[in-house]
Amino acid sequence: MTSHQKIQVRKFFNEFLLLNNSEQLYFFKLWADELDKDSGLFKRIADLCFRKWFGEKGIEQWMERRFQGDMSLTPKRVAYECRYYFRLRRKMEPWLVYLAQKVKRKLYMREVRASKRSGVDGVTGITEDGLSNGDEESYFTQ
């Protein structure tokens, strides 16, 4: 690709980004109908457009709900499920694993901070005075 062609492509995409989301989606559908669906270019562009239109936030929210249901799930397992749920290509799995790790870490830290505010160790369930949660009454009545 020559430098003149690169400039034209850059101008085209700058104009494309000025369109609102529904117009961008409509244009993309028209353009995608003209491309070979098995070409590497189409698949790469589809991945990028998926990230832009659906966004990381939607996937993160889905992963967050999965981890809240069962925190023992591994990030790799959640990424695998996410790939099948959203019908994504296998090449996106490393990015999904990274995203799942980030979400699980975020949920874990949220739990740790909440337990610090309440004075209970989130891992052991022991309060600052050394008693297990809920054991205060039985300790004093013995």
C-alpha positions in Angstrom: 0.0 0.0 0.0 1.4 3.4 -1.0 1.5 6.3 1.3 -1.2 8.0 -0.7 -3.5 5.0 -0.3 -2.8 5.0 3.4 -3.8 8.6 3.7 -7.0 7.9 1.8 -7.8 4.9 4.1 -7.2 7.0 7.2 -9.5 9.8 5.8 -12.2 7.3 5.1 -12.0 5.8 8.6 -12.1 9.3 10.2 -15.3 10.0 8.2 -16.7 6.6 9.2 -16.1 7.3 12.9 -18.1 10.5 12.6 -21.3 8.5 11.8 -23.5 7.5 14.7 -23.5 3.8 15.8 -26.6 2.8 13.8 -25.2 4.3 10.6 -21.8 2.6 11.2 -23.5 -0.7 11.7 -25.7 -0.3 8.6 -22.6 0.6 6.5 -20.6 -2.3 7.9 -23.4 -4.7 7.0 -23.5 -3.4 3.4 -19.7 -3.6 3.2 -19.6 -7.1 4.8 -22.0 -8.5 2.2 -19.4 -7.7 -0.5 -16.5 -9.4 1.3 -15.6 -13.0 1.3 -16.6 -14.3 4.8 -13.7 -16.7 5.0 -11.0 -14.1 4.3 -8.7 -13.2 7.2 -9.4 -9.5 6.6 -13.1 -9.9 7.2 -12.6 -11.9 10.4 -10.1 -9.4 11.8 -12.4 -6.5 11.1 -15.4 -8.4 12.5 -13.4 -8.9 15.8 -12.5 -5.3 16.0 -16.1 -4.2 15.3 -17.4 -6.6 17.9 -15.2 -5.1 20.5 -16.3 -1.5 19.5 -20.0 -2.1 19.3 -20.5 -4.7 22.0 -17.6 -3.3 24.0 -15.6 -4.8 26.8 -18.2 -3.6 29.3 -20.8 -6.0 28.1 -18.5 -8.9 28.2 -17.1 -7.9 31.6 -20.7 -7.7 33.0 -21.4 -11.2 31.7 -18.2 -12.5 33.2 -18.9 -10.8 36.5 -22.3 -12.5 36.7 -20.6 -15.9 36.0 -18.0 -15.3 38.8 -20.6 -14.0 41.3 -22.5 -17.3 40.8 -19.4 -19.4 41.3 -16.1 -17.8 42.3 -14.3 -21.2 42.0 -14.5 -21.0 38.2 -11.2 -20.4 36.5 -10.7 -17.4 34.2 -9.9 -19.9 31.3 -13.2 -21.7 31.9 -15.2 -18.5 31.9 -13.4 -17.3 28.7 -14.2 -20.6 27.0 -17.9 -20.2 28.0 -17.9 -16.6 26.9 -16.5 -17.5 23.5 -19.3 -20.0 22.9 -22.0 -17.8 24.4 -21.1 -14.9 22.1 -20.0 -17.1 19.2 -16.5 -15.7 19.0 -13.6 -17.0 17.1 -11.0 -19.0 18.9 -8.3 -16.4 18.2 -10.1 -14.1 20.6 -9.7 -16.5 23.5 -6.4 -15.1 24.8 -8.0 -11.7 25.1 -11.0 -13.2 26.8 -8.8 -15.0 29.3 -7.0 -11.8 30.1 -10.4 -10.0 30.5 -11.7 -12.8 32.8 -8.5 -12.6 34.9 -9.1 -8.9 35.2 -12.8 -9.3 36.2 -12.0 -12.0 38.8 -9.2 -9.9 40.3 -11.6 -6.9 40.5 -14.3 -9.0 42.2 -11.8 -10.5 44.7 -10.5 -7.0 45.6 -14.0 -5.7 46.0 -14.7 -8.6 48.5 -11.4 -7.9 50.3 -12.2 -4.1 50.6 -15.7 -4.8 51.8 -14.4 -7.2 54.5 -11.8 -4.7 55.6 -14.6 -2.1 56.1 -16.7 -4.5 58.1 -13.6 -5.6 60.2 -13.8 -9.2 59.1 -11.0 -11.0 57.3 -12.5 -12.1 53.9 -10.4 -15.2 53.7 -10.6 -16.6 57.3 -13.8 -15.0 58.5 -12.2 -13.8 61.7 -13.0 -10.4 63.2 -10.4 -7.9 64.4 -10.9 -9.1 68.1 -10.0 -12.6 67.1 -13.5 -14.2 67.2 -15.1 -15.9 64.3 -18.1 -14.2 62.8 -21.2 -15.1 64.8 -19.3 -16.9 67.6 -19.4 -13.9 70.0 -22.5 -15.0 71.9 -21.4 -18.7 72.2 -18.0 -17.6 73.4 -19.3 -15.4 76.2 -22.1 -17.8 77.3 -19.7 -20.7 78.0 
